[in-house]
Amino acid sequence: MSFHTKNKWVIGLTGPMLSGKSTALSYFAACGAGTVSCDEIVRELYICPAVLKKIHAALGTTEKTEIAARVFKNAAKRSALEQILHPLILKRVQAQIKNCKQPIIVVEVPLLFEAGWERKTDLNIALWADEKSLSLRLKERNISLTQYQRRSRQQLSAAQKAQRADVVFFHTSKAQLKRQVTHFYNALSLLHK
């Protein structure tokens, strides 16, 4: 299954944890792009009784912090959760893209490369946050460096994501990220005409 749609460009947006994916997505929306958030879809799935039943059967809990603790410590549990969620996320992403009226659609996918979804898009962007910005975001979200490192080890590094992406945005400040998104979107809009 692909995200490719006639007369639309679908762009994947990824980056490591706390790199600013949601912020970048909001800037794309402000520019006029259609946007799809896998994080938002996951939040919706976590309140769906049928999905919660499957998660409980696989992991023994439906409490989000407990799920996170279990899947980031155990590869088999993480794989079980992904087998439940990824097909459902994929289906919802495709439906949202199909219903989107805008010709340029940005899909925020934290595990874009890890899930192999980069082949489903027309172009892929990776975000890379500097260490100072990352430290501030960890404090804002009350996440310890140990928790961050444990979760980050389950994904490709920022460097690996950047290497596989078509475009890299460096997120050192919101103003800088907004500028990069705006310039990029304006250039794409001119090309799409």
GUVO-323401 format. One record per residue (C-alpha): x, y, z; residue in three letters; chain. Coordinates in pm, 1 decimal. Example, Ala and Ser with C-alpha at 12.3 -4.5 7.8 and 13.67 -1.06 7.14 Angstrom:
<pts>
+----------+----------+----------+------+-------+
|       px |       py |       pz | resn | chain |
+----------+----------+----------+------+-------+
|   1230.0 |   -450.0 |    780.0 |  ALA |     A |
|   1367.0 |   -106.0 |    714.0 |  SER |     A |
+----------+----------+----------+------+-------+
</pts>
This chain:
<pts>
+----------+----------+----------+------+-------+
|       px |       py |       pz | resn | chain |
+----------+----------+----------+------+-------+
|      0.0 |      0.0 |      0.0 |  MET |     A |
|    127.7 |    341.9 |    -96.1 |  SER |     A |
|     46.7 |    700.3 |     -1.7 |  PHE |     A |
|     95.1 |    813.3 |   -363.1 |  HIS |     A |
|   -212.2 |    989.0 |   -495.6 |  THR |     A |
|   -271.9 |   1147.3 |   -834.7 |  LYS |     A |
|   -214.0 |   1524.6 |   -835.4 |  ASN |     A |
|    -93.8 |   1524.5 |   -473.9 |  LYS |     A |
|    251.3 |   1522.6 |   -322.6 |  TRP |     A |
|    284.2 |   1331.0 |      0.9 |  VAL |     A |
|    580.7 |   1420.3 |    218.9 |  ILE |     A |
|    701.3 |   1215.0 |    513.7 |  GLY |     A |
|    816.8 |   1407.7 |    820.0 |  LEU |     A |
|   1024.3 |   1229.0 |   1082.7 |  THR |     A |
|   1290.6 |   1281.9 |   1342.6 |  GLY |     A |
|   1398.3 |   1144.6 |   1676.6 |  PRO |     A |
|   1197.4 |   1193.3 |   1992.2 |  MET |     A |
|   1161.4 |   1562.4 |   2089.6 |  LEU |     A |
|   1303.9 |   1689.3 |   1758.9 |  SER |     A |
|   1000.1 |   1912.7 |   1693.3 |  GLY |     A |
|    787.4 |   1703.0 |   1456.6 |  LYS |     A |
|    454.8 |   1833.5 |   1589.6 |  SER |     A |
|    580.1 |   2192.0 |   1578.0 |  THR |     A |
|    701.0 |   2150.6 |   1218.7 |  ALA |     A |
|    369.4 |   1990.1 |   1123.2 |  LEU |     A |
|    179.8 |   2287.7 |   1266.4 |  SER |     A |
|    397.7 |   2524.0 |   1058.9 |  TYR |     A |
|    320.7 |   2324.2 |    744.8 |  PHE |     A |
|    -51.2 |   2347.5 |    826.9 |  ALA |     A |
|    -18.4 |   2725.8 |    872.2 |  ALA |     A |
|    139.7 |   2745.3 |    524.5 |  CYS |     A |
|   -161.7 |   2566.9 |    375.0 |  GLY |     A |
|    -42.9 |   2206.3 |    353.6 |  ALA |     A |
|   -268.1 |   1918.5 |    437.9 |  GLY |     A |
|   -134.2 |   1743.7 |    746.8 |  THR |     A |
|   -163.7 |   1398.8 |    898.9 |  VAL |     A |
|    -21.4 |   1312.6 |   1241.1 |  SER |     A |
|     54.0 |    950.7 |   1326.3 |  CYS |     A |
|     95.0 |   1059.4 |   1688.4 |  ASP |     A |
|   -262.5 |   1190.7 |   1683.6 |  GLU |     A |
|   -387.8 |    870.6 |   1520.7 |  ILE |     A |
|   -216.8 |    665.7 |   1792.4 |  VAL |     A |
|   -387.0 |    879.0 |   2059.4 |  ARG |     A |
|   -722.0 |    804.0 |   1892.9 |  GLU |     A |
|   -644.1 |    431.6 |   1878.3 |  LEU |     A |
|   -559.7 |    426.6 |   2249.4 |  TYR |     A |
|   -921.4 |    514.7 |   2331.1 |  ILE |     A |
|  -1072.2 |    256.7 |   2092.7 |  CYS |     A |
|  -1210.6 |    -37.7 |   2297.3 |  PRO |     A |
|  -1133.4 |   -299.6 |   2029.6 |  ALA |     A |
|   -771.7 |   -183.3 |   2006.6 |  VAL |     A |
|   -732.4 |   -167.4 |   2384.8 |  LEU |     A |
|   -860.3 |   -523.8 |   2409.5 |  LYS |     A |
|   -587.5 |   -642.8 |   2167.2 |  LYS |     A |
|   -320.3 |   -441.5 |   2347.8 |  ILE |     A |
|   -424.1 |   -584.5 |   2683.4 |  HIS |     A |
|   -413.5 |   -938.6 |   2543.9 |  ALA |     A |
|    -61.7 |   -881.0 |   2407.5 |  ALA |     A |
|     90.9 |   -673.7 |   2687.7 |  LEU |     A |
|   -121.6 |   -735.8 |   2995.5 |  GLY |     A |
|   -204.2 |   -366.1 |   3040.1 |  THR |     A |
|   -372.0 |    -72.3 |   2867.8 |  THR |     A |
|   -215.3 |    197.8 |   3085.0 |  GLU |     A |
|      0.3 |    414.9 |   2854.5 |  LYS |     A |
|    298.3 |    470.1 |   3082.9 |  THR |     A |
|    308.8 |     99.4 |   3166.4 |  GLU |     A |
|    284.9 |     10.0 |   2795.2 |  ILE |     A |
|    576.4 |    245.3 |   2721.5 |  ALA |     A |
|    782.5 |     97.2 |   3004.5 |  ALA |     A |
|    723.5 |   -256.8 |   2877.8 |  ARG |     A |
|    781.8 |   -198.5 |   2506.4 |  VAL |     A |
|   1099.1 |      5.1 |   2553.7 |  PHE |     A |
|   1248.8 |   -273.8 |   2767.1 |  LYS |     A |
|   1134.4 |   -571.6 |   2559.7 |  ASN |     A |
|   1173.8 |   -602.8 |   2181.4 |  ALA |     A |
|    913.2 |   -881.7 |   2155.5 |  ALA |     A |
|    651.6 |   -669.1 |   2333.8 |  LYS |     A |
|    738.0 |   -369.8 |   2114.8 |  ARG |     A |
|    696.4 |   -586.8 |   1805.0 |  SER |     A |
|    360.7 |   -715.3 |   1933.0 |  ALA |     A |
|    237.9 |   -359.3 |   1987.7 |  LEU |     A |
|    358.8 |   -252.0 |   1642.6 |  GLU |     A |
|    178.9 |   -548.2 |   1481.5 |  GLN |     A |
|   -144.1 |   -426.1 |   1640.0 |  ILE |     A |
|   -101.9 |    -53.8 |   1573.3 |  LEU |     A |
|     88.1 |    -17.1 |   1243.8 |  HIS |     A |
|   -178.3 |   -167.4 |   1011.2 |  PRO |     A |
|   -446.5 |     46.9 |   1178.7 |  LEU |     A |
|   -233.3 |    360.8 |   1156.8 |  ILE |     A |
|   -153.6 |    289.7 |    791.4 |  LEU |     A |
|   -521.5 |    250.7 |    707.1 |  LYS |     A |
|   -613.4 |    579.6 |    877.5 |  ARG |     A |
|   -323.5 |    768.0 |    717.8 |  VAL |     A |
|   -431.9 |    651.0 |    372.3 |  GLN |     A |
|   -792.8 |    753.3 |    438.1 |  ALA |     A |
|   -688.2 |   1099.2 |    557.3 |  GLN |     A |
|   -462.8 |   1149.1 |    254.7 |  ILE |     A |
|   -743.1 |   1041.5 |     22.2 |  LYS |     A |
|   -986.8 |   1287.2 |    184.1 |  ASN |     A |
|   -737.6 |   1574.7 |    191.5 |  CYS |     A |
|   -815.0 |   1856.6 |    -51.3 |  LYS |     A |
|   -470.8 |   2020.1 |    -45.6 |  GLN |     A |
|   -223.4 |   1917.5 |   -318.1 |  PRO |     A |
|     70.3 |   1901.6 |    -72.4 |  ILE |     A |
|     25.3 |   1674.0 |    228.8 |  ILE |     A |
|    275.8 |   1629.7 |    510.3 |  VAL |     A |
|    253.1 |   1309.3 |    714.3 |  VAL |     A |
|    431.3 |   1308.3 |   1051.0 |  GLU |     A |
|    562.7 |    954.3 |   1110.6 |  VAL |     A |
|    803.7 |    907.1 |   1404.5 |  PRO |     A |
|    909.9 |    561.4 |   1277.1 |  LEU |     A |
|    904.0 |    646.2 |    905.8 |  LEU |     A |
|   1227.2 |    464.7 |    818.7 |  PHE |     A |
|   1201.1 |    198.1 |   1087.0 |  GLU |     A |
|    858.5 |     92.4 |    952.8 |  ALA |     A |
|    972.5 |    111.1 |    588.4 |  GLY |     A |
|    712.9 |    376.6 |    507.0 |  TRP |     A |
|    962.7 |    606.8 |    333.4 |  GLU |     A |
|    884.4 |    419.3 |     10.0 |  ARG |     A |
|    517.9 |    518.5 |     41.9 |  LYS |     A |
|    589.8 |    893.9 |     16.1 |  THR |     A |
|    712.9 |   1123.5 |   -259.3 |  ASP |     A |
|    974.7 |   1295.0 |    -44.0 |  LEU |     A |
|   1100.9 |   1265.7 |    315.1 |  ASN |     A |
|   1214.0 |   1526.5 |    567.5 |  ILE |     A |
|   1411.2 |   1451.6 |    883.9 |  ALA |     A |
|   1440.9 |   1693.1 |   1175.1 |  LEU |     A |
|   1760.3 |   1725.6 |   1372.7 |  TRP |     A |
|   1757.6 |   1913.0 |   1704.4 |  ALA |     A |
|   2073.8 |   2043.5 |   1866.1 |  ASP |     A |
|   2175.2 |   1920.6 |   2212.7 |  GLU |     A |
|   2087.3 |   2247.9 |   2388.5 |  LYS |     A |
|   1732.7 |   2251.2 |   2245.8 |  SER |     A |
|   1692.3 |   1884.5 |   2329.8 |  LEU |     A |
|   1792.3 |   1942.3 |   2692.9 |  SER |     A |
|   1530.0 |   2216.8 |   2725.2 |  LEU |     A |
|   1259.6 |   1995.0 |   2576.3 |  ARG |     A |
|   1346.8 |   1710.8 |   2813.3 |  LEU |     A |
|   1296.6 |   1947.9 |   3107.7 |  LYS |     A |
|    969.6 |   2084.1 |   2962.3 |  GLU |     A |
|    828.6 |   1731.9 |   2924.1 |  ARG |     A |
|    968.9 |   1605.9 |   3254.8 |  ASN |     A |
|   1159.6 |   1323.8 |   3082.1 |  ILE |     A |
|   1490.2 |   1208.9 |   3226.4 |  SER |     A |
|   1796.8 |   1170.5 |   3009.5 |  LEU |     A |
|   1797.5 |    797.5 |   3093.8 |  THR |     A |
|   1435.2 |    757.6 |   2974.3 |  GLN |     A |
|   1514.8 |    952.5 |   2658.7 |  TYR |     A |
|   1822.5 |    741.8 |   2582.6 |  GLN |     A |
|   1637.0 |    413.2 |   2646.1 |  ARG |     A |
|   1358.0 |    513.7 |   2408.1 |  ARG |     A |
|   1596.0 |    658.5 |   2149.8 |  SER |     A |
|   1789.4 |    330.9 |   2129.3 |  ARG |     A |
|   1473.1 |    170.4 |   1988.8 |  GLN |     A |
|   1486.0 |    401.2 |   1685.7 |  GLN |     A |
|   1736.0 |    507.7 |   1424.9 |  LEU |     A |
|   1958.3 |    792.5 |   1545.2 |  SER |     A |
|   1912.4 |   1150.1 |   1423.9 |  ALA |     A |
|   2217.5 |   1102.1 |   1200.6 |  ALA |     A |
|   2078.2 |    782.1 |   1048.3 |  GLN |     A |
|   1739.2 |    944.1 |    981.4 |  LYS |     A |
|   1909.4 |   1248.0 |    828.2 |  ALA |     A |
|   2123.2 |   1024.9 |    607.8 |  GLN |     A |
|   1815.5 |    847.3 |    469.4 |  ARG |     A |
|   1600.5 |   1159.7 |    425.8 |  ALA |     A |
|   1577.4 |   1372.4 |    112.1 |  ASP |     A |
|   1576.2 |   1695.4 |    315.2 |  VAL |     A |
|   1702.6 |   1777.4 |    666.2 |  VAL |     A |
|   1576.2 |   2065.8 |    881.1 |  PHE |     A |
|   1797.3 |   2171.0 |   1171.8 |  PHE |     A |
|   1581.7 |   2269.8 |   1467.8 |  HIS |     A |
|   1776.1 |   2504.0 |   1692.4 |  THR |     A |
|   1486.1 |   2745.5 |   1748.8 |  SER |     A |
|   1117.9 |   2763.6 |   1661.8 |  LYS |     A |
|   1183.7 |   3074.5 |   1450.3 |  ALA |     A |
|   1448.9 |   2892.0 |   1249.4 |  GLN |     A |
|   1227.4 |   2584.9 |   1203.7 |  LEU |     A |
|    934.1 |   2801.0 |   1093.9 |  LYS |     A |
|   1155.7 |   2977.5 |    839.3 |  ARG |     A |
|   1279.7 |   2647.9 |    694.8 |  GLN |     A |
|    927.3 |   2504.6 |    671.2 |  VAL |     A |
|    789.7 |   2820.5 |    509.5 |  THR |     A |
|   1067.6 |   2845.7 |    248.5 |  HIS |     A |
|   1044.3 |   2476.7 |    168.3 |  PHE |     A |
|    665.5 |   2480.7 |    138.0 |  TYR |     A |
|    670.9 |   2791.6 |    -84.2 |  ASN |     A |
|    928.1 |   2628.1 |   -313.8 |  ALA |     A |
|    720.1 |   2308.5 |   -333.3 |  LEU |     A |
|    406.2 |   2509.5 |   -410.0 |  SER |     A |
|    577.6 |   2676.7 |   -703.4 |  LEU |     A |
|    694.7 |   2340.0 |   -836.8 |  LEU |     A |
|    351.4 |   2179.3 |   -794.9 |  HIS |     A |
|    168.8 |   2437.1 |  -1009.9 |  LYS |     A |
+----------+----------+----------+------+-------+
</pts>
